[in-house]
């Protein structure tokens, strides 16, 4: 069976995607920052009719068209949109691949008869895309290279076996050759594909890069060119459609339990855990209510997930009844198989569940924990990090003990280099019972530390008769005593 390829080219994909989301009734363009200035990335037909071109600076463009409206380009969103179009294109054939950032290849071999032939198939594609507000140029040929050339330079269909007759009159750029190669050939009077094909191959191979003949052979079918189909992303979403609407919380939770168990089975098979889950309820009046759950740890335990969802589900207004429930994992992380002690696993799980419950009220990023930092400066020996996105350290990276509570140095009245036997701190009279030290700590002179710019500190661990266990230090260069921490 003769292979047949469709090339779909979207000359204004970025602009039309943006206009589909937010239409405007004026000349429109998307801009990018390039070569130290804002330049036009893509534009609408009305802007092009006003004399604007891609690559033109916005300052120059507005001198031609003062009422030009612009937005910043979003290449990531454009690629995501192209992927959605590729998924839609599988209605015509199962083999669809991306062609750069603005095109698709469709291998319709053996599937065109389902639409009544090749011409009706192209008409249907063009009509449906136009209805969606997208401009598309289509080419159909035996090879991806020839279809690409037709889509961009002579939209239409090349009958089987008639590649050269259709693409022969086209310019050299139709072969996807780089500009320097096209310029070098044009200087020799070679301007079309037919003229290049008529040259002796040995001469072309000797004088030009091998890509010139390679692209020519690809377009004419003498060298194979494969289409890489889009990799189908695994979806972690499940739903249940109910024959009769439900509204009782017990019924809703029972249906949600079935979804959670099914989703967790799929997550376990993929060795992944969910970080963000969304439970959507569709009422009989077609209004949707969604409950999102951000997890402090990646999870695939259906019972725990359901318990964490319960508070949000109770607030859902069922109206006249719910007839569809959908559960989807929006953010995933790798979560391999591991064996845990029962008591240890239960303790860690309960802490993660507590962080999850609090985080969904105040935000996971607002629940913090201390994390040790390798610095001998006490004020720099820790940092605050979100508890949900970090793991607790197994041990503090210091051989000498550090106080549980650390605060800015507070002066006390004392003399001498030894800890005072009696002193007042925070309005209380304290008597020293036991001391241990000193531990001399020097500042990091190579850093700009405003809280400790110079000098030495001799730290002592002091236990008092009244029960306080304090961390005191003495500054020998300017004799004075301070309290900076309190042990547990």
Secondary structure, DSSP 8 states (H G I E B T S, - for coil): ----EEEEE-TTHHHHHHHHHS--SS-EEEEEEETTEEEEEEE-HHHHHTT--TT-BHHHHHHH-TT-EEEE--HHHHHHHHHHHHHHHTTT-S-EEEETTTEEEEE-TTTGGGGTSHHHHHHHHHHHHHHTT---EEEEESSHHHHHHHHHHS-EE--TT-HHHHHTTSBGGGGT--HHHHHHHHHTT--BHHHHHHS-HHHHHHHS-HHHHHHHHHHHTSS-----B-------EEEEEEEEEE--HHHHHHHHHHHHHHHHHHHHHTTEEEEEEEEEEEETTS-EEEEEEEEEEEE--HHHHHHHHHHHHHT---TT-EEEEEEEEEEEEE-------HHHHHHHHHHHHHHHHHHHHH-GGG-EEEEE-S-SSGGGSEEEEEGGG----SS-S-SS---SEEEEEEEE---SSS--SEEEETTEEEEEEEEEEEEEEE--TTS--TTS-S-EEEEEEEEETTS-EEEEEE-STT--EEEEEE--
